[in-house]
Amino acid sequence: MPGIYLREGDSFEAAIKKFKKQCEKAGILSEIRKRESYEKPSVKKKKKAQAARKRLTKKQRPFKFSSY
């Protein structure tokens, strides 16, 4: 769990900024979004395959037009 320590002269805004950065680095927000609702294993598998296809097309995109 991320935590911060404030010194005497630190501002509240700076403390919040540090805390948000630590939470983002620890992956807390993404974990919360992932756990908000149950996702069936078949849906997970489908999304994973779709993401793989998308990555592959993005990777091959520059080579598509380079045959001049």
C-alpha positions in Angstrom: 0.0 0.0 0.0 1.5 3.3 -1.0 2.1 5.9 1.7 3.8 9.2 2.0 5.4 11.1 4.8 5.0 14.9 5.0 7.6 17.2 6.2 6.9 20.5 8.0 6.9 22.7 4.9 5.2 20.3 2.3 2.0 21.4 0.7 -1.2 19.3 0.6 -1.2 19.5 -3.3 2.3 18.1 -3.5 1.4 15.3 -1.1 -1.6 14.3 -3.2 0.5 14.4 -6.3 3.1 12.1 -4.7 0.4 9.7 -3.5 -1.3 9.5 -6.9 2.0 8.8 -8.5 2.7 6.0 -6.1 -0.7 4.5 -6.6 -0.3 4.6 -10.4 3.2 3.0 -10.1 1.7 0.2 -7.9 -1.1 -0.4 -10.3 -3.9 0.0 -7.8 -6.3 1.9 -10.1 -6.0 -0.7 -12.9 -6.6 -3.5 -10.3 -9.7 -1.8 -9.0 -11.1 -1.3 -12.5 -10.3 -5.0 -13.3 -12.2 -6.2 -10.2 -15.2 -3.9 -10.5 -17.2 -6.6 -12.3 -16.7 -10.3 -13.0 -15.5 -11.2 -16.4 -16.1 -14.7 -17.6 -13.0 -16.7 -18.7 -14.4 -17.0 -22.2 -14.7 -13.2 -22.5 -11.2 -12.8 -21.1 -9.8 -15.2 -23.7 -11.7 -13.4 -26.5 -10.4 -10.0 -25.4 -6.8 -11.4 -25.2 -7.0 -12.8 -28.7 -8.5 -9.6 -30.0 -5.6 -7.6 -28.4 -3.1 -10.0 -29.9 -4.6 -9.5 -33.4 -4.6 -5.7 -33.0 -0.9 -5.8 -31.9 0.0 -7.9 -34.9 -1.7 -5.6 -37.4 0.0 -2.6 -35.8 3.3 -4.3 -36.0 2.9 -5.2 -39.7 1.5 -1.8 -40.7 4.8 -0.1 -41.6 5.8 -3.0 -43.8 2.5 -2.9 -45.7 3.5 0.1 -47.8 7.3 -0.3 -48.0 7.3 -2.5 -51.1 8.0 0.4 -53.5 
